[in-house]
Amino acid sequence: MQNGPGMHPLLDNVVWHTLTGRHAKFASGSGAVRRYARGFSPIVGFEDPARPDFEALAALCDPGEDFYCDGWSGEPPTDWHVAADSTMFKMVWEGSEPAEDDAPDAIPLGDDYRDQAVALAALTRPGPFGPRTVELGDYFGFVIDGRLVAMAGERMHAQQLREISGVCTHPDFQGRGFARRLMRKLVRRQLLRGETPFLHVMRDNEGARGLYERMGFRAHRESAVRLVVRR
């Protein structure tokens, strides 16, 4: 899928633009490679995704460490292994601004809910998530009887582009509209700040992609995504 009309070219290499821009303080690396520092989401960005500098990345990680990388589909060096290989859609908000906060009863997720957020992400697998991921933006959740049952928040930030990420609901509480309400809350907050919401969704997650389209997101492009591991 090619870029759509009026779309945002920064999205083509949004990890790099994030880690060398707004999130440079959360990044490690220099030259042509950056990674989120340990404890954040295990994601790496290359200045040129078609020619990733794995030698420079090796200096930033330990054997056995894995990273998600975007936009690269070549052969890995001998000391690296591709553990997962797929594609994802980058989607940008093109809907109207939500008229009101759809989740006024959602609570901000700070240190008190950090462990529960990591556990919920490990259970539902919304994407790369670490114990410090909630520091990358605003995260909100629904809590029932002290239990975090749904959450959504903000991750990458490249100029005016702001990612919605970590969207998940515990299996026992699905079907109640929690995720949609949290996302609309974040979309509204971002639009009021003059930001453009975007997100990533895996190719195989057709149900979620359909939901996002009905909400107002439109596909920018389909991009390669891989999980790479240093041997």
N, C-alpha and C positions, 0 to 999 in steps of 0.2 A: 504494500500500500504506500503510495506516495503522499507527500505532505498535501494537506487540503488548502484551499484558498483562504488567505487571511490568517493562516496559522502562525505559529511562533517558532522561528528557527532555533532559538536557544534550546528547545526541547530535544533536538536531535542529539545533543551531547549535554544533557541537563546535569548529570552528575559532576562533570568537570566544571561547568559554569557555577555550580553550587559550591563545590569544595575549594575553588579558587576565588570565590566571591563571598557571598553572605555567610557561608559556613566555614570559611578558612580557619576560624578559631577552633573548630571541632575536627580539623583535618591534620593528617601527617603526610609528609612527602615533600618532594621538590621536583624541579625539572618537568618531565612530561607525565608524571603520575601523582595522584593523591588518593588517599584512603581515609574513610572516617576513622578517627582514633579508636583505640580499643575501648570497648564498653558501649559504643554506639552501634548502629546498624552495620553489618559487615558488607560494605559496598565500596567499590573502587572506581575511580574515574581516570580515564586516559585522555591526554590532550588530543591524540589522534586514535579513536577507537579502532580504526582499521589496521593500525600498526601499534599494538599495545607494547609498552616497555616493561616486560615481565622481569627483566634483570633488575631494574630500579625497584619494582614492587617487592622482589624477594628480599631486598634490604630492609623492608618495612614490616616484615611479618615472620612468623615462625613456621617451621615445617608442620604440616597438618592443618594450618589455618586455611579457611575458605572464604571466598569473596564472590559477591554477585557483580557481574560487569555487563554493560549495556552496549549493544551495537557492534560486537565483534563475533565473527563466525569462522575465523581461520584455524589453522593447526596450532596446538599449544606447543611450547618448548618441551624438551624431554623431562625437565624437572617439574612440570606442571601437568595436572590432570583435569579434564572436564567432567565434573560429577553430574551435571544436569545441563540440558541443552533444549531451549524452547524459544518461544517468541512471546512478546507482550504488546498490548496496545497502549499507546500514550494518548490520553483523552483530555480535552480542554473544555472548560465550561463555556457554553454559548447560550445558556438559558437566561431568563430574566432573574432579577434579584428577588430572593424570597422576601415576602412582605413582612414577615415576623420571625422571631426566633422559635423554631419548631421544637427546641429542647431546653426550655428554661429551667427544667428540673435536673438537667445533667450537671455533674460536678467536675471541677478541674481536677486533673490527676497529677498530684504532686508526689512527694516522697512517701506519703502514707499509703499510696496505692501502687508504688513502683513494682513491688514483688508480684502483686496480683495482675498487673498489666503484662509483665513478662510471662507469667504462667498462662494467661488467657491467650497471648500470642503464640506460645508454644503449643497450646491445644488446638487452636483454630488455624494457624499458619497463614496469616494475612500477608506475609512477606518478611523480609529481613528485619529483625527487631532485636535490640539489645537492652540491657538494664538502664542505659543512659539515653535511649532514643526519645523518651518523653521530654528531654531537655531541648530538643530541636525545634519545638514550637508549642502551640497550645494543644493539649490533649484533654478530652472530655469523656466522661463515661456515665453509664447508669449503674447505680449501686442499689441492690435490694438486700435488706437484712445484713448489711455490712459486706456483701459479696459483689465484686465487680462482674457484671454480666454482659456488658457491651462497651465498646470504646471506639474512638476515632480521633485522629489528630493530624498534625502537620509535620512534614519531614523536609524535603528539599526546598530550596529557596534560591531562585536565580532571577535577579532583577525583580520584575513585577510578577514573575511566576511563583506560585505557592502550591506545594503539593499537599493533597489530602491522602493520608496513609494510615496504616494500622487499623483499618476498618474491620471489626469482627464482633461476633456475638456468640456467647456460649451456646452450645447445641440445645441446652434445656430451655433457652429463652428465645429461640429463633421464631420468626413469624409474627413478631409484635411491632415491627417497624422501628426498632431501636436504631439500627445502623443508618437507615434513611434519615431519621430525624437528626442524628448527630452530624451527618454529612451536610444537611441543609443548614444546620447551625454554623458549621465551619465555612461553608460557601458564603453565607450572608456576612459573616465577620470579615472574610477576606475581601469581598466586593466593597464593603464599607471602608476598608483600608486602601482601596484603589489597586488591589492585587487581582491576578487572574488565576482562579483555581484550576488545577490539573491533577491527574492521577494516572496510575499504571494499573493495568489488569491483565492477568495472564490469558493467553489465547484460549486455553481450554475452559476458562471460567465464563462460559457463555451466559449463564444466569445473571452474574454480577454485571457483565458488560451490557446486557439488555436493560437492567435496572438503571445503570448510569446514563444510558442513552435516554431513557424515559424521564430522568431527572433533569437533563439539559446538557450533559457532556457529549462531545462529538469527537470521533477518532481523528487524531493528527497523523499517526502513522503506526505501522506494525514494525517492531524492532526486535532484533535478536537479543536474548538474555541468557546468560550462562552462569553456572556456579563453578568456579575454578578452585582447585586445591593445590597448594604447594606440597610436593611429595616429601 
